[in-house]
Amino acid sequence: MQKFFSFLLKHNAYLLLLLYCGIALLLIRFEQDDMLSKIRSGGTELQASINEKISSYGYLLNLRGENERLLKINAEMLSRTLRSETALRNEKARRALLADSTFDTSGYIIARVIDRKFSSRENMLLIDAGKDRGIRPDMTVLTPHGLVGRVVFVSRHYAGVMPVIHSDFKVSVMSDRSSALGILSWNGGAEHLAQIEHIPISSPLKKGELMLTTDFSTFAPSGIPVGRIVRIKPDKLFYDITVRLAVDFSTLTHVLVAPAKKDPEKIEMLESVLPQDKPAIINPVN
């Protein structure tokens, strides 16, 4: 035992060194394990974060593609709905046009108004019927309510209509009560009002009388309603007359085109001696 203690005392420095080295190795070992754990933990967190970002981007890409697909489906459904609703409205308008039992539509061509040019002076309508359906210049355009206008130019599938509310449109009219004769025209302004000229103040004309087309017209059949008198003002020789037009142009969707009024001899005689209700500036396309 004495030898053992003597050995410890003699070599205590080395023994302490070995002890310290062992403790240091243990501390290093523990420190290394903690560092590795931290590295592993950090790596795991980084990998999880990257995977989460990649998944998020993939989800966003898939979501964008899904949204585009749904938008395309919605657009197709909207287009079909609009087409169906348009067809339904057109059919309702066509049936309403034919529903007036007091108006014989046999021989008339039904057309749809597909475009309109409205201004203060030169209004124009475009209908979806042309030469292929028998439309010709100078045909009368109307509805069961009254006169719309006249055909002034024609292509294969379409026709241009000069409406009553055009500064160059004129037509011969007559009162249904007093038989007073005059010329209806439109001087601009409100599209539901027109003027009648050349009715002498000696005529027994009153407000509320219905004005109709006459046989004097070179294009319109007689008896088509044009409008009712809403204002009469005597002038020097003639009345200053305002009529409310029979046709509401703001809601006009479908029209009837009457067969052409053919009387070349009468037209030739009228053109030689009387002012006409046909505008001179129109050049129909044959």
Buried (B, 14 or more C-beta within 10 A) or exposed (E): EEEEEEEEEEEEEEEEEEEEEEEEEEEEEEEEEEEEEEEEEEEEEEEEEEEEEEEEEEEEEEEEEEEEEEEEEEEEEEEEEEEEEEEEEEEEBBEEBBEEEEBEEEEBBBBBBEEBEEEEEBBBBBBBBBBEBEBBBBBBBBBBBBBBBBBBBBEEEBBBBBBBBBBBBBBBBBBEEEEBBBBBBBEEEEBBBBBBBBBEBEBEBEEEBBBBBBEBBBBBBEEBBBBBBEEBEEEEEBBBBBBBBBBEBEEBBBBBBBEBBEEEEEBEEBEEEEEBBBBEEBEEEE
